Each structure stands twice: as C-alpha cells, then as structure tokens.
Amino acid sequence: MESLQVVKALSALAQPTRLAIFRLLVVCGPAGMAAGQVAEKLQVSAANMSFHFKTLSHAGLIESRQDGRFVYYTANFIVMNDMLAYLT
C-alpha cells in the first residue's frame, strides 16, 4: 500500500461518525449491514450517512452492494489489513 493511500484512509477515519461506521461494519463482518440499519444504530440522519458512506467508499475502506431495495455496506478487510501492515 502506498503512503498516499494510507493518508487518504486515515483522513477518512479521522472523523467520529465515520470511525463509528467503519468500526460497526468491521464488527458485522463480511455480511455487512443495510445503510438504514447503520443510520439507526448510530442515530445519524440518512443525508449525513450518505456523505459519510461516500467518503469511506472513496478511501476504499468500505464497499456496497444492492440487494433489492436495500444497499448493504461492508468493511473492505483487504484495505484495512494492508493499512495496518503499512503502519506496523
């Protein structure tokens, strides 16, 4: 992983709501969680969630998939592990 990618990922995580989203998705594992459930669990409005999901997605930290009417988000464990390896 390049240092610029790490900086982008750490920058995305340097905000309390985005850090909480990412930690929640890590705990959920590969199954992920629907966007609405994440918003409800963290008590964040849907408009704010969209902004935070976009930032985390652009940093490569999360991925999304459509399932019917719902969008599920999952942590990108490969990027997370690469970032941790770079830091250690």
Summary of the structure (lengths in Angstrom):
residues: 88
radius of gyration: 12.5
end to end distance: 12.2
largest distance: 40.1
contacts: 252
relative contact order: 0.22
helix: 67%
strand: 16%
